[in-house]
Amino acid sequence: MKLQKIVERLQKLHPKEIDLSLDRTRNLLEKLGNPQDQINCISVVGTNGKFSTIQALYAILKEANYKCNIYTSPHIQKINERFVFNNKPLTDDELANLFSEIEEANNQTQITFFEILTVAYLHYAKKYSENINLIESGLFHRFDATNILKKNLASIVTAIGLDHLDWLPKEEQTVNKIIFEKTSTLLNSKIIVAKQSSNEISKSIEDTIKDNSSKKIIFNKNYNFTLKENDFFYFEDEFGALKLPKPNLPGEFQLENVSTAIATARQLTDYKITDEHIKSGIIKIESIARLQELKSGKLKDLTTNNFLFVDGSHNPLGAKVLNEYLQSLNCNKHIILGMMANKNHNEYMSYFKDIKSLTTIDIPNQPNAIKGDELKEKIKNFENINYKNSVEQAINSIDLQENDIILITGSLYLAGEVLNLN
């Protein structure tokens, strides 16, 4: 209760009009002694795959006995998920005490909620100055509150695509503009660029960072992976080849994220990370709401002999890789869909093929979500589309055959509600 009250107070400090600026963040950090200058960081920017890449790298680092702090957003079920220190999320009391300290230092100054959370994270990270901080950038990066570091160990660029376009002027809503926002101010250290959805995007990223003096490790030029049968894959970079077990994440697209994490881990030459640490780490990755199979729980009980997955993807790039996974399965596929109002709903669904049924739903507790019946009307050219008020009603309404798969997707906020319900 104490934590919730502080969170509500902090949210009220949010400016009515947000100017894209790092000044609010810098001013508050200065009051706290600039903790961001005293920690070891790996920055992660991109549109898709940031969370999975961080979790894969985290699993490898844990195997090598390194302690990590992790900052990700948004949270799925509890705000504590954003604040991992010494390999553990903060408790409610620890987080409440931290927020109280930041609230006092801020002294009622207007500041966005994300900015104050970022400052809180960096302030607490100073307590564990030897740990490796894995920091996920927010919407973009150039004016993101996380872009206040003077140095880091490495920058990771995951897959970039169209998302959060409402933050850009109409004439600038292009993938090249997003690439510029995400990569033009990366620090001079090492930059690891993941596999992209097209050669054009890869080239645009390389053009944007060409004057950056960092060592660049780019997929297909400096590292690569090949999927082999019998549940293993090959990874190769300047340090040689590795024959690796398949990670414990479903979907071939996850190999892209895991490979990016491996490429990064092998570039941390000041740390002792062995091939064995990599092999054992990638089969212990914990990933929430990223093609996560629900194997037990209240919602799973409604599906009997069927597979139930939840995935927080919400943009075209996410839909594309999700469909590739579904196409690899020989069964009927059913989608339950809830989305935020500001997304391109038709484009998102256009990537899915051979779907047996589609059921739109309302996302509870999200005033900025599109209503399920309105969503149904927007994408009504999709065959066999229905609307139900809740995820339980949606599951119960589907005509299931044995071994069919149900995928609940369209929003990280929906994914969080689903996991809480289950």
Helices and strands as residue ranges (DSSP letters): H 2-11, H 23-31, G 35-38, E 40-45, H 50-63, E 68-71, G 79-82, E 84-85, E 88-89, H 92-106, H 113-125, G 126-128, E 132-136, E 154-157, G 165-167, G 170-172, H 175-183, E 190-193, H 199-208, E 215-218, E 223-228, E 232-237, E 240-245, H 253-267, H 275-281, E 292-293, H 298-301, E 307-310, H 316-327, E 333-337, H 345-350, E 357-360, H 372-378, E 385-387, H 391-397, E 405-409, H 412-421
